[in-house]
Amino acid sequence: MSFKIYTKTGDRGNTSLIGGTKVPKSHLRIEAYGTIDELNSHIGLCRDIITDDQTREMLKEIQDRLFTIGSCLACDPEKETALMIPDLKEADITLLETEIDRMSEATPPMKSFVLPGGHPTVSQLHIARCVCRRAERCCVRLQMEDMPVESILIKYVNRLSDYLFMLSRYMTVKLGTEEIPWKPRV
C-alpha cells in the first residue's frame, strides 16, 4: 500500500513541527528549515554540474548535514520527539574549514571583490552561497526571538557560506575561467 503525497492538513495555512505542535506555515521556524531545504536543493544542482569527484562527495556530505539541520529546526524545542535526529558535530565544521584551506592554496589571492558569474557552475555556487546566508539570517532571527536554535547550527551554516564562496573561486580556477572583479564606479 502506498501513501498519498497530499494530506490536505495544510490547506488552511498551518503545519506541524516534529512533536505535533501546530504552527502557521509563515512561522519563523518553518521559514528557517524551508530555506535550509532550498539550500540543499541548490547544492544538489551544484553536485549535478560539477565533475570533480572529491567536490561532489563533499557536497553530498554537506547535503546530509543540511538534512540534519533541517530536522533539528523542524522539531518543537519544547517537546521530546520519538525520532532519532542525528547530531551536528564540531568535526563537521572542521571538515569545512579544512576544505576551505585546501582550496585556498590552489586559488590566487583576492585583489578585489568579485562579481558572481563567469561560468554557469560558478554562478550556481554563488546562488547557493546567497541562499546559505539567508538560511543563516533565519536561524539568527529565531535565536533573537527567543526560539531555541543550537549555536552549532548557526556556526555550521556560517562556515558553509564561506565554503561555498571559496568553492566558487576554486571552480573558477578548475574551469579555466576568470573571476570578474568588481570595479566600483567612482
GIKAFEN-V944884 format. One record per pair of residues at least 4 apart in sequence whose ideal C-beta (glycine too) atoms are under 7 Angstrom apart, sorted by the first residue. I is the first residue (numbers start at 1). J is the second residue. D is the distance in Angstrom with one decimal. If there is no record, write none. Layout:
i-><I | I>
j-><J | J>
d-><D | D>
This chain:
i-><10 | 10 | 10 | 13 | 13 | 14 | 14 | 14 | 14 | 15 | 15 | 15 | 16 | 16 | 16 | 17 | 17 | 17 | 17 | 17 | 17 | 18 | 18 | 18 | 18 | 18 | 19 | 19 | 19 | 19 | 21 | 21 | 23 | 23 | 23 | 25 | 27 | 28 | 28 | 28 | 28 | 28 | 28 | 29 | 29 | 29 | 29 | 30 | 31 | 31 | 32 | 32 | 32 | 32 | 32 | 32 | 33 | 33 | 33 | 33 | 34 | 35 | 35 | 35 | 35 | 35 | 36 | 36 | 36 | 36 | 36 | 36 | 37 | 37 | 38 | 38 | 39 | 39 | 39 | 39 | 39 | 39 | 40 | 40 | 40 | 40 | 41 | 42 | 42 | 42 | 42 | 43 | 43 | 43 | 43 | 43 | 44 | 44 | 45 | 45 | 46 | 46 | 46 | 46 | 46 | 47 | 47 | 47 | 49 | 49 | 49 | 50 | 50 | 50 | 50 | 52 | 52 | 53 | 54 | 55 | 55 | 56 | 57 | 58 | 58 | 59 | 60 | 61 | 62 | 62 | 63 | 64 | 65 | 65 | 65 | 65 | 66 | 67 | 68 | 68 | 68 | 69 | 69 | 69 | 69 | 70 | 71 | 71 | 72 | 72 | 72 | 75 | 75 | 77 | 88 | 88 | 88 | 88 | 90 | 91 | 92 | 93 | 93 | 93 | 93 | 94 | 95 | 96 | 96 | 96 | 96 | 97 | 97 | 98 | 99 | 99 | 100 | 100 | 100 | 100 | 101 | 103 | 103 | 103 | 103 | 104 | 106 | 106 | 107 | 107 | 107 | 112 | 112 | 113 | 114 | 114 | 114 | 114 | 115 | 115 | 116 | 116 | 117 | 117 | 117 | 118 | 118 | 118 | 118 | 118 | 118 | 119 | 119 | 119 | 119 | 120 | 121 | 121 | 121 | 122 | 122 | 122 | 122 | 122 | 123 | 124 | 125 | 125 | 125 | 125 | 125 | 126 | 126 | 127 | 128 | 128 | 129 | 129 | 129 | 129 | 129 | 130 | 131 | 132 | 132 | 132 | 132 | 132 | 133 | 133 | 134 | 135 | 135 | 136 | 136 | 136 | 136 | 136 | 137 | 138 | 139 | 139 | 139 | 139 | 139 | 140 | 140 | 141 | 142 | 142 | 143 | 149 | 149 | 151 | 152 | 153 | 154 | 155 | 156 | 157 | 159 | 160 | 161 | 162 | 163 | 164 | 165 | 166 | 167 | 168 | 169 | 170 | 171 | 172 | 172 | 172>
j-><14 | 15 | 25 | 24 | 25 | 22 | 23 | 24 | 25 | 23 | 25 | 30 | 20 | 21 | 22 | 21 | 23 | 29 | 74 | 75 | 76 | 74 | 75 | 76 | 81 | 83 | 75 | 76 | 79 | 81 | 76 | 79 | 27 | 29 | 30 | 30 | 31 | 32 | 138 | 141 | 142 | 145 | 147 | 33 | 73 | 142 | 147 | 34 | 35 | 138 | 36 | 73 | 135 | 138 | 139 | 142 | 37 | 70 | 73 | 74 | 38 | 39 | 131 | 134 | 135 | 138 | 40 | 66 | 69 | 70 | 73 | 135 | 41 | 70 | 42 | 131 | 43 | 66 | 128 | 131 | 132 | 135 | 44 | 63 | 66 | 67 | 45 | 46 | 127 | 128 | 131 | 47 | 59 | 62 | 63 | 128 | 48 | 63 | 49 | 124 | 50 | 59 | 124 | 125 | 128 | 56 | 59 | 60 | 120 | 121 | 124 | 55 | 56 | 121 | 171 | 56 | 174 | 57 | 58 | 59 | 167 | 60 | 61 | 62 | 99 | 63 | 64 | 65 | 66 | 160 | 67 | 68 | 69 | 88 | 92 | 156 | 70 | 71 | 72 | 86 | 88 | 73 | 88 | 153 | 156 | 74 | 75 | 85 | 85 | 150 | 153 | 81 | 85 | 148 | 92 | 152 | 153 | 156 | 94 | 95 | 156 | 97 | 155 | 156 | 159 | 98 | 99 | 100 | 159 | 160 | 163 | 101 | 159 | 102 | 103 | 163 | 104 | 162 | 163 | 166 | 105 | 107 | 166 | 167 | 170 | 166 | 170 | 173 | 169 | 170 | 173 | 181 | 182 | 182 | 179 | 180 | 181 | 182 | 180 | 182 | 123 | 126 | 122 | 123 | 180 | 122 | 172 | 177 | 178 | 179 | 180 | 123 | 172 | 175 | 177 | 124 | 125 | 171 | 175 | 126 | 168 | 171 | 172 | 177 | 127 | 128 | 129 | 164 | 167 | 168 | 171 | 130 | 168 | 131 | 132 | 164 | 133 | 161 | 164 | 165 | 168 | 134 | 135 | 136 | 157 | 160 | 161 | 164 | 137 | 161 | 138 | 139 | 157 | 140 | 154 | 157 | 158 | 161 | 141 | 142 | 143 | 149 | 153 | 154 | 157 | 144 | 154 | 145 | 147 | 149 | 149 | 153 | 154 | 155 | 156 | 157 | 158 | 159 | 160 | 161 | 163 | 164 | 165 | 166 | 167 | 168 | 169 | 170 | 171 | 172 | 179 | 174 | 175 | 177 | 178 | 179>
d-><6.4 | 5.2 | 6.6 | 5.8 | 5.4 | 5.2 | 6.7 | 5.7 | 6.6 | 6.5 | 5.3 | 6.3 | 5.8 | 6.6 | 5.5 | 4.7 | 6.1 | 6.6 | 5.9 | 6.3 | 4.2 | 5.0 | 4.4 | 6.6 | 5.1 | 6.2 | 5.9 | 3.5 | 3.6 | 5.2 | 4.3 | 6.7 | 4.1 | 6.7 | 6.5 | 5.6 | 7.0 | 6.2 | 6.8 | 5.9 | 5.3 | 6.4 | 6.5 | 6.7 | 6.1 | 6.3 | 6.4 | 5.8 | 6.3 | 5.3 | 6.7 | 4.9 | 6.9 | 4.0 | 5.4 | 5.7 | 6.4 | 4.6 | 3.9 | 4.9 | 6.5 | 6.4 | 6.7 | 5.5 | 4.2 | 5.2 | 6.4 | 5.5 | 5.3 | 4.5 | 6.5 | 5.2 | 6.7 | 5.8 | 6.6 | 5.6 | 6.3 | 6.2 | 6.4 | 4.6 | 5.4 | 5.3 | 6.5 | 5.4 | 4.3 | 6.9 | 6.8 | 6.6 | 5.8 | 4.1 | 5.5 | 6.5 | 5.5 | 5.9 | 5.6 | 5.5 | 6.6 | 6.4 | 6.5 | 5.9 | 5.9 | 5.9 | 5.5 | 5.8 | 5.8 | 5.3 | 4.4 | 6.4 | 6.9 | 5.2 | 6.4 | 5.2 | 5.7 | 6.1 | 6.9 | 6.4 | 6.5 | 6.3 | 6.5 | 6.3 | 7.0 | 6.6 | 6.7 | 6.5 | 6.0 | 6.5 | 6.8 | 6.6 | 6.3 | 6.6 | 6.8 | 6.8 | 6.4 | 6.4 | 5.5 | 6.7 | 6.2 | 6.3 | 6.5 | 4.8 | 5.6 | 6.3 | 6.6 | 5.3 | 6.8 | 6.1 | 6.9 | 4.8 | 5.9 | 6.5 | 6.2 | 5.6 | 6.5 | 4.1 | 5.6 | 5.1 | 6.2 | 5.7 | 6.2 | 6.4 | 6.0 | 6.5 | 5.9 | 5.6 | 5.3 | 6.2 | 6.5 | 6.3 | 4.6 | 6.2 | 4.7 | 6.4 | 6.5 | 6.4 | 6.3 | 6.1 | 6.1 | 5.9 | 5.5 | 4.8 | 6.9 | 5.9 | 4.8 | 6.5 | 3.9 | 6.3 | 6.3 | 6.3 | 4.8 | 5.5 | 5.7 | 4.3 | 5.9 | 4.2 | 4.5 | 6.1 | 6.1 | 6.5 | 4.2 | 5.3 | 5.6 | 3.5 | 6.6 | 5.3 | 5.4 | 5.1 | 6.0 | 4.7 | 6.2 | 6.4 | 5.4 | 6.9 | 6.9 | 5.1 | 4.7 | 6.2 | 6.5 | 5.3 | 6.4 | 6.6 | 5.1 | 5.6 | 5.4 | 7.0 | 6.6 | 6.5 | 6.4 | 5.7 | 5.5 | 3.9 | 6.3 | 6.5 | 5.4 | 6.5 | 6.2 | 5.2 | 6.6 | 5.4 | 3.9 | 5.3 | 6.8 | 6.7 | 6.4 | 6.5 | 6.2 | 5.4 | 4.2 | 5.8 | 6.6 | 5.2 | 6.5 | 6.6 | 5.5 | 6.3 | 6.4 | 4.5 | 5.6 | 6.5 | 6.2 | 6.7 | 6.8 | 5.1 | 6.0 | 5.0 | 6.3 | 6.2 | 6.2 | 6.3 | 4.4 | 4.8 | 4.9 | 5.8 | 6.4 | 6.2 | 6.2 | 6.4 | 6.2 | 6.4 | 6.1 | 6.8 | 6.3 | 6.3 | 6.5 | 6.4 | 6.0 | 6.5 | 6.9 | 6.0 | 6.1 | 6.7 | 6.8 | 6.3 | 5.7 | 5.5 | 7.0 | 5.3>
